[in-house]
Amino acid sequence: MTPWYRHWTAQVGLRVAGLALLLSGWPDIAALRNDAALPTSCFDLALAALLFASVSAGAALTLFGPDLWKPARVSARWTPQPGAFRSPRR
């Protein structure tokens, strides 16, 4: 059975979701630009943080799409070794 991220629907859907996240940031950018001359409020900071997270996730999904879920090989140093986490004897 192929992983879910290999299907063409997942590839298209993830990239469309990424573009949607990128485009959803456009009104937030306009709102923050209009408030630039005013004193910064907690709402503006939260909106900027949400904008950063949304655009970052959108860029990652648009550029990499389903490749974000591909398994990655790690060195033996970072893999769990049998018996490595034994509790110390008292």
Buried (B, 14 or more C-beta within 10 A) or exposed (E): EEEEBEEEEBBEBBBEBBBEBBEBBEEBEEBBEEBEEEEEEEEBEEBBEEBEEBBEBBBBBBEBBBEEEEEEEEEEEEEEEEEEEEEEEE
